[in-house]
Amino acid sequence: MSLLTTVLAVLPLFVDADVDLASPLVFDPIFYVNTNADLHHLGINTEAAAKQHWLSKGISEGRQGCGSFHSRQYLKRYSDLTKAYGTDYHQAVVHYLNHQSEKRLGYVDGGYSGRWTISNHDHDLFVSASGRMGGAIDSLVWDNKEFINAWDHGRELQMATNTHPYGECFNPTEAGGRDDSIGPSTKSKIISISSHGSTLKTTNHPAFWLRHGGHEAPGSKNRICSGGAPARNTVDTYGYDFSKNVTIGCAGMSHCIKFESMFTVAGEWPAGVTTHNFEAPTGYMTKDFRVLKGLNLGTGRIQPYASGQPVVLATSDLKHAMGAYAPTGQDTDEPHYYSGIVFGSAFPSGTSKWGSVFRKKAFPHGSSNKLFYVTYICVGSLDQVSECLKKLHATYPKV
Ligand SMILES: *[C@@H]1O[C@H](CO)[C@@H](O)[C@H](O)[C@H]1NC(C)=O
């Protein structure tokens, strides 16, 4: 064997040995298991099993391992890489990891293969929506960490409405219904979707949480729509628009997201509704976000959570956090409130949630109404999120 042949034969091995193919730049176990909905049914439900599957199969199959990078999109985006690697997804992952200094992006602007991704100017914050979730946001990556839990269709970072006194028994939900479960598709319908640069726009017809003819789970402890109660909807999918415009960058800050939403209330609402609650939006976080806080807008200090103050969820080391802020002066009949709850911590379903909730009294029967709301979302360390929320409050006390 000549020296040259020896070098060529050894080189690919050397390159591979040098990179961590399960680096957070390309792989997040929670995103991986939740997004690749077939894995659960293969019994892959631990971090170790997820990593093993990614390394042994997922990479070469061209699966997406995290919200900010996808080998198929990376190859599609750069023609020199398509030329060099064709559909060799393994080589695409290795190239991305080895050429970070080139600052190439791991996704296709405008959307590709069921995912629509936007990012900020610094390209360290990525937000994406999927077809699996009807265009709802099911991934947000900052500092190479996944923030959003996309286990079933009731999580994500999404819009929803429920009504008093029917609750989940009449509950159009952007990402899908209860019976969409952890599966790959949804009863929600995408009407339009676009993602360019830092702006994502979607319109969908949301699934009702319970399908027509369905019932609330027998064990449910909901006060309204209690265990066994029937769905009040007469179809599976609400026939009117939910829309959103999501823009990264607000008040001069690149880790701030403006979430503008529009809910249509028309036609199919059951008689007897007294109040509409608009979750605009609610964010379901991964199991790592277990510290629930609020920002006291009076003192400017982070304090224990209280529903009247901007809500923050953080990891226990406080290095990763997300907070929400809604300016006053919006279209409500009752005070806006922030919700925050920490649930279980199991992999991969464990979650906690925050919400920005606007409330209206019932509309005249048969009327058609469009409700517009804006909530800002800050991402960073707990300190950065606190500063961001304060700046938003100073810049936009009112809409
Ligand atoms: C989104 O932006 C479009 C203009 O491009 C506007 O017509 C629409 O009302 C906006 N939607 C929301 C929910 O703010």
The ligand as a Tripos MOL2 file, in Angstrom:
@<TRIPOS>MOLECULE
LIG
   14    14     1     0     0
SMALL
NO_CHARGES

@<TRIPOS>ATOM
      1 C1        -49.5410   39.2350   10.4560 C.3       1 LIG1
      2 O1        -49.0250   40.1450    9.4980 O.3       1 LIG1
      3 C2        -49.9280   40.4060    8.4180 C.3       1 LIG1
      4 C3        -49.2090   41.3530    7.4850 C.3       1 LIG1
      5 O2        -48.1560   40.6730    6.8700 O.3       1 LIG1
      6 C4        -51.1990   41.0150    8.9450 C.3       1 LIG1
      7 O3        -52.1020   41.2170    7.8800 O.3       1 LIG1
      8 C5        -51.8160   40.0840    9.9760 C.3       1 LIG1
      9 O4        -52.9500   40.6860   10.5480 O.3       1 LIG1
     10 C6        -50.8110   39.7520   11.0740 C.3       1 LIG1
     11 N1        -51.3750   38.7620   11.9590 N.am      1 LIG1
     12 C7        -51.3150   38.8500   13.2740 C.2       1 LIG1
     13 C8        -51.8370   37.6960   14.0250 C.3       1 LIG1
     14 O5        -50.8440   39.8020   13.8690 O.2       1 LIG1
@<TRIPOS>BOND
     1     1     2 1
     2     1    10 1
     3     2     3 1
     4     3     4 1
     5     3     6 1
     6     4     5 1
     7     6     7 1
     8     6     8 1
     9     8     9 1
    10     8    10 1
    11    10    11 1
    12    11    12 1
    13    12    13 1
    14    12    14 2
@<TRIPOS>SUBSTRUCTURE
     1 LIG1         1 GROUP 0 **** ****
